[in-house]
């Protein structure tokens, strides 16, 4: 009577395709943190890889008001990658200071070996190791699938790699540095007012600040690029449909690869404490400073900068005599 309760030993493991189609934001967040994509990303296979082109939406449509405390100019930061990084480092009721500087890994005065060492240090050695484990896992799974002669699984994995390669190429084309305004000398000092009363002070040379705040990060895709992205997306869905033809071991390997890769990439993103944008690096300095009121924060910065024009234009303070002038017009 227990025959009906006996589970068959042949269990079809077809979850690999479903895992590949999961819309996770891990890949898009990695794109935003690095400011572009590298060809090594081709071997980083994680759920949500087909959503990489939506990296320009990571800011959740927020374009925070920003004031230049050096000249009083007020504008909005529309670079979604920069805004998302500022959202991550921001803390409600606190002023967070971040500095923009040149990426040391791009210093032409250093040897190629030293530039490579600097690139490890920029993102953090531990974060870099976590990232490098992803392509190592992919190559290992390729080798195992070939050894067990699971050609369906081998083909599915190649389809995912091809889809990833297409997206990487398009991201690299879209992220070329474009218009950033005229060249200016001197140091800049910006105050960014984010939602939920998060305040970030950005400091650095004017040109470096422009590189991470001005202009466009990812340009719109051309017709040919849109077709290529659509083809890559179809490849991911097709690989999910064909994953059921792989052996149970092959499906398990592919699903495990996707899950491990997204876990490693998520840890890598959380361990990456800086933003890389073009030739610049943005990272926090010191500890966040807490204020009881936003007005206290504004008064403190006014005392530091010896100027209040920017605060008036940002609506942080009321100009002297402003209330009486409004009263006279009522």
HELIX and SHEET records of a PDB file:
HELIX    1   1 UNK A    3  UNK A    5  5                                   3    
HELIX    2   2 UNK A   15  UNK A   20  1                                   6    
HELIX    3   3 UNK A   26  UNK A   34  1                                   9    
HELIX    4   4 UNK A   39  UNK A   43  5                                   5    
HELIX    5   5 UNK A   49  UNK A   57  5                                   9    
HELIX    6   6 UNK A   80  UNK A   89  1                                  10    
HELIX    7   7 UNK A  104  UNK A  106  5                                   3    
HELIX    8   8 UNK A  112  UNK A  123  1                                  12    
HELIX    9   9 UNK A  125  UNK A  147  1                                  23    
HELIX   10  10 UNK A  151  UNK A  174  1                                  24    
HELIX   11  11 UNK A  206  UNK A  213  1                                   8    
HELIX   12  12 UNK A  223  UNK A  242  1                                  20    
HELIX   13  13 UNK A  243  UNK A  245  5                                   3    
HELIX   14  14 UNK A  248  UNK A  271  1                                  24    
HELIX   15  15 UNK A  294  UNK A  305  1                                  12    
HELIX   16  16 UNK A  309  UNK A  313  1                                   5    
HELIX   17  17 UNK A  322  UNK A  329  1                                   8    
SHEET    1   A 7 UNK A  74  UNK A  76  0                                        
SHEET    2   A 7 UNK A  65  UNK A  68 -1                                        
SHEET    3   A 7 UNK A 187  UNK A 194 -1                                        
SHEET    4   A 7 UNK A 198  UNK A 205 -1                                        
SHEET    5   A 7 UNK A  94  UNK A 102  1                                        
SHEET    6   A 7 UNK A 280  UNK A 290 -1                                        
SHEET    7   A 7 UNK A 274  UNK A 277 -1                                        
END                                                                             
